[in-house]
Amino acid sequence: MSRQNYIFTSESVSEGHPDKVCDRISDAVLDAFLSEEPEARVAAETFATTNRVVIGGEVGLSDKAKLSEYMGRIEDIARACIKDIGYEQDKFHHETCEITNLLHEQSAHIAQGVNAAENKDEGAGDQGIMFGFATDETPELMPAPIHYAHAILRRLAEVRKDGTEPTLRPDAKSQLSVRYEGGKPVGVSSIVLSTQHESESQSSDDIRAIVEPYILEVLPEGWVTDDTVWHVNPTGVFVIGGPDGDAGLTGRKIIVDTYGGAAPHGGGAFSGKDPTKVDRSAAYAARYLAKNVVASGMASKCTIQLSYAIGVSEPLSIYCDTHGTGEVEDAAVEKAIRNAMSLTPRGIRQQLELNKPIYARTSAYGHFGRAPEADGGFSWERTDLADKLRAAV
C-alpha cells in the first residue's frame, strides 16, 4: 500500500529562466514553419548566454524556396520572443544581442524513416519511451506541487508585465513542498521563491512583501499557516539574471515541463520538435489517455507508458498503472486504450490536431494541466475520450 502521509516537493521556473528563453525561441521557430506548412519538419535547439543566442538543428519544407525565405526570418522570431519575455538588460537585450542561425535542412536519412511510402505508414521520428500521468488531487488532474508552483510564477509574470509590480524582472524560480494526509494534499510546509528584481537596494524582505500576496492568492485557502517556512530570495540580491546570469539551453527543464517529479519521464524533451517526433506527440497522447482514464472515474491516479521504434508506426508497447486505485484491471485499460484511438504518429496528430502553430505557448508553466483552447492549443487536455474508454472495458 502506498504512503498516505508525506511531503512532496516540485519546482517551476519562469518564462525568463535561461532554459525557458531557449524553449520559447525553439517553439516559436516551430510555429513559424507550421504556419507555412502543417507537415513541416522541425528540430530546433537554442543556446543563450550573455548577449548571444545560437539556434541550430534541422528544418524541412516541401517548397525549397519557402525554406530559404523562412531561414531569413529566424533572427526576427528570436528577438520577438526575447522582447515579449521582457529582457532589456545591458547584457541581454532583444535589440542588441547577437543572433546566430545555424539551422539546416533535415537529413534525408531521417526523413526516409519517418515519411510514409507505398508499403508503409508514416513512422515514428525516433525510438523512445513516453509517459503520461493524471491524478484527481487538483481539478486539472495534475499533481498539486507542480500545478501550484506553475501558478505562482504565472501570476508574478502577469503583474510584472501589466506594470502592477514594475520592479520584478523576468527570471524566477518557485518551489513548493506540499504536505499530504490520507493521500491528499492539505497544506504547504515550505515555499521557496527566487525572483530577479530591479535594484540592489531591495532586500529579501522587500521582495517577500511584493510576492507574498500573489502567492497567497493562488494557493488554496488554508494551505499556508504560521508553520509554513518561507525562503524568498534566500541568497539576497538577484539583479543579474536570465542568460546574462546563467547560460540557457532548449530541453533542460523536462521535469518542470511535465509532472514535477511525481511521475516518470521518458527522457526526451519537447520544445522545438514538430509532432512527428514522438518524444513530444506521444507524451501528449499518453497524458491525454491518462487524464481521460481518471476523468472517466475508472481510477483516481493513472500512469501510461508508450514505446516506439524509429521508422515504425505502431507503438511497441502500451502500459497502464492505476497505482491500486483502479475500478478495473490495468490490463483491461490497456486493451481499451488500443481500441479507443490510433497511437501511430499520424493517428496521434490527427486525434489531437497537432499540426498547428500552437507550441510557443507551451514553452513555460508546463505542457500539462492547462485549459484546452479554441484554436487547438492544449488539445491533449480534453476529456472527450473518457466515455469511450469506459465503454471499452
N, C-alpha and C positions, 0 to 999 in steps of 0.2 A: 504494500500500500504506500502511495506517495506521501511525502510530508505535508502536513496541513498548516503548521505554524513555522514561519521562517521570514527572513528578509531577503529580498532580491533587488539588485541594482542594475539600472540601464543608463546609458548616456546618449545624448544627442549633440549635434553640432549645427551651428547656424549656416545660412547660405553664404556668409562671408568667411567661413573657415577655409583655409587654403585649398584643402582637398575638395570642398564643395564648390569653390570657384571653378575648379577644373572640371568637376562633374557637370556643372551648368554649361560651360562652353562646349564640352563634348556633346551634350544632348541638344544644344541649340544648333550645332552643326548638323546633327542627325535630322532635326526638324526641318532645317532648310532643304536638305536633299529630299526628304519625304514629301515636302510641299510641292516639289517639282515632279517627283515620280514616286508613287506609292511603293513600288518594288525596288527602290534604291537600296544599294548595299553600302553600309557604313560601319566602320570600326574605328572610331576616332578617340585618340588619347591626348590628354593635355597635361602639360607640366608648367607650373608657375613658381616664380621666385621674384626677388627684388627687381622691379622694373622690367620684367621679361615674362612672356608667355610663349611656349612652344607647343604646336599642335602637330601630331603625326598620326600615321595609321593608313587605312585603306578606305577608299570610296569607289562607288561604281554607279553609273547611269547608262541606260541603253543609248542615249544620244551623246556622242563624244563631244560635240560642240557645246552642249549644255554643261557637260562636266567641266570643261575648261572655264566656262563663264562662272560657274559656282565656286571653283577654286579661287577666283579673284574676289569673292565676297567673304572669304573666311575671316580676314582681318576685321572687317566691319562687324561681323557677327560677334567676334570675341570682345571687341570694345563695347558693344551694346550690352553684353552680359555684365561686364565689369561695372559699367555705369549704372545699370539697374540695381545691382547689388549694393552700390553706394561707395565705391572706392575712389577717393580723390585725395589720396595721400601723396606726399612729395615723392616717395619711392615706390608707389604703386597707384597710378592714376590712369583712368580709362583713356585719357587723351594722349599721354606721353609714354606709356610702357611700350616696349618693343615686342611686336608680334611676329613670330616666325612660323610659317606654314610649310610643313613637310609632308602633308597628305599626298598619297599617290593612288593610282588605280588598283583595284582589287586584284589579287593574284588569280590567274586563270586556273591554277590547280585547286585552289579553294572553291572557286566558282563551279567547277565541273562536278564537285562532290555535292554541292548544295542545289544546283539547278535541276529542275525537272527535265526528263528526257522521255523518249518514246517508250522505253521499257521500265521507267521508274518514276515515282512521285518525288517531289522536292525532298531533299534530305536535310537532316539536322546540320547546322553550321559548325558544330564541334561535338566531341564526346563530352560527357559530364553527368553530374547528378545535381538535381534541383529539389529544394524543399519548399513547402508551403505550410502555413500554420494558422490556426484560429483558436480563440478561446472566448468564452462568454463573460469574461470578467470586466469588459467595457462594452458599451453599446456598439462600438465599431468592430467588436470581436477581435480586439488586439490585446496583447499583454499590457497591463496598466503602466509599468515603469517606463517603457519606451514611448507609449502613447502620450503620457503627460510630460515627459522630457521634451518631446517634439512641441507640444502645445505651448510650453513656456517660451521657447525660442521663437516660435511663430508670432506669439503676442508681442514679444520685445521687438521683433523686426517691424511689426505694424506700427508701433508707437515711435520707433526710430524714423521710419520712412515718412510718416504723416506729420512729423515735426513736433509731436507731443513731447518727446524726450530727445532734444537736439544734441545732448552730449554723449549719447550712446553711439558706438561705431559698429561696423558690420561683423567683426569676428567675435564669436561667442561659443561657449560650451555649457551644457547643463548635465546634471547627473542626479538621479533620484534613487534613493533606497526606500523601497516600499515594503511595508510590514503586512504580512498575510496571517490571517487567523481562520481556521477551518477551511483553508484553501482559497480564501477570497481576500482581495486587497482591502485593507481597512484604514491605513494611515501611512504617513511618511516619517521615517526615523531620521533621515538626513537629506539635506538639499545642498547641492554644490552648483554654483553659478559663477562662471568667469566670463566677463564681457569686456571687450575693448571699449575705451572711453576717450573723451576729448583731451583732458588735461592731467598733467602730473600732480596738480594740486588736489585732485579728487582722491579721497581716501576710500578704503574698502567700505567703511560705514556710509560714506556718501553714496556709493554705488548701491549698497543694500537699500538705502532709503528710496532710491529710484525704482529698483526692480521688484522689491518685495510686494507692493500692491498688485502688480501684474501676475506674479507667481500665485498669490493667494486667490486671485480672480479665476485662474484656470484650473486649479486643483479642486477636487470635490470638497464640499463643506465638511469640516471636522477632521480632515486628514492632517492638518498642521496643528500641532499642540505646543504647549510650553516645553515639552520634552524633545521636540524636533530640533536637531542640530543644524545650524546654518553655516555654510562656508561660501561667502561671496567675495570674489577676487582675493582668494587667500594668499596669493603671493604679493599683493599690494598693487602697485601701478601696472596697468595694462594699456599703454597708449600705442606702442608699436605692435601692430597685429597684421593679420592677413598674410599674403605671400611675402611681404617685406619682413615679417617676423619669423616665418617658417615656410619652407617650400611646400607646394601642393602637387597632388598627382591624382588623376582620374582613378576611381575604383578602390580607394584605400579605406572607405568607410562602409563596408558591406554589412556590418552588423548594425550600424546606425540605420542603414537603408532598409533593413528587414525587421527583425523582432527583438533587437536589443539583447541578444544572447539567450532569450527564453526558448529558442528553438534552434535546430541545426541549420547550418548554411552549407550549400554545396561547394562554395569556394569561388564561383565566378561572379565578377562584378556586373553591373547593369549598364551604367551610363556610357553613352557613345556607341552603343551596339544596336543595329537595326533588328527587327523582330524575327529574322531568320535565325538569329543567334539564340539557341535555346537556353543559354545562360540567363537570358532576360525573359523571353516569351514563355518558356516552360516554368520558370519561377513564378511568373504571373499566373499561369494556369494552375499551378499547384496551390497558390494562395486562394484562387477562385474556387477550386474544389474543396479545400479545407474549410473555407468560410461558408460555403453552401452546405456542407455536411453539418456544421454547427447550427447554421440558420434553420436547417430542416428539423432540428430537435433530436437528431439521431445521436448526438454526443455534445458534451459541453466543452470538449477540447479535442483538437484533431491535428495530426501531422501527416502530410502527404509527401512521399518522395517519388520522383520520376527520374529515369535514367535514359541516356541516348548515346548513340554512336555516330560519328561524323559520316554524313552521306546517307544515313539510314533514316527512313521516315517514321516508322513506328517506334514508340518507346520500348526499351528493352525490359523494363520492369515498372510496376506500379505498386507502391507500398503504402499502407494506411496504418496509423496507430492512433487510437482514440484514448489512450492513456487510462484505460479502465473506466471510462465514462460512457462508453457506447451502449446504446439500446440494442444494437445488433452486432454480430461478429464482424471484426475488421475485414476478414476475407470477403464477406458479403458486400461491404462498402467498396472494396477494390473492384469487385465484379460490376457493381452498379456504376462506378466511375467509367469503366471501359464502354458501357452501354450508353452513358449519358452524353459524351462528347468525343469528338475525334481529338487525339493528342499527338497527331502528326504536326510538324511545324506549320504546314498550311492550314490544317484544321484549327489549331490554336489561334492563328492570326485571323481567320475568318470568324470564329466564335466570339473573339474578344475585340475584333475590329482594330487590329494593332497597326495597320499600315497607314497611320495618320500622324501628323506632326503634333504629338501630344506628350512629348517626353521632357522638354525643358522644365516643365512644372513638377516633374517627379524628382528633380535633382537635389532638393533639400526637404527636410522634415518628413522623410520616409516615403517609400513607394507604396506602403500598405496602410490601411486604416483611414483612407481619405474617401470623401464622398464621390460617387460616380458623377461625371459631368456630361452635359447635354451633347458636347461635340465628340464624345468617346473617351475623354480622359478618365483614367482610373476605372475603366470598364471591368477590370478584374475584381473590383469591389462590389459588383452587383450580386444579388442573391436570387437571381432568376432561374437558377438551376436546382434550387432546394426541393421543389415539389417533384421534379423528375427523378432526382436521386432517391428520394424517399420511396417513390412508387416502384423503383427498380430493385429494392431489397426485399 
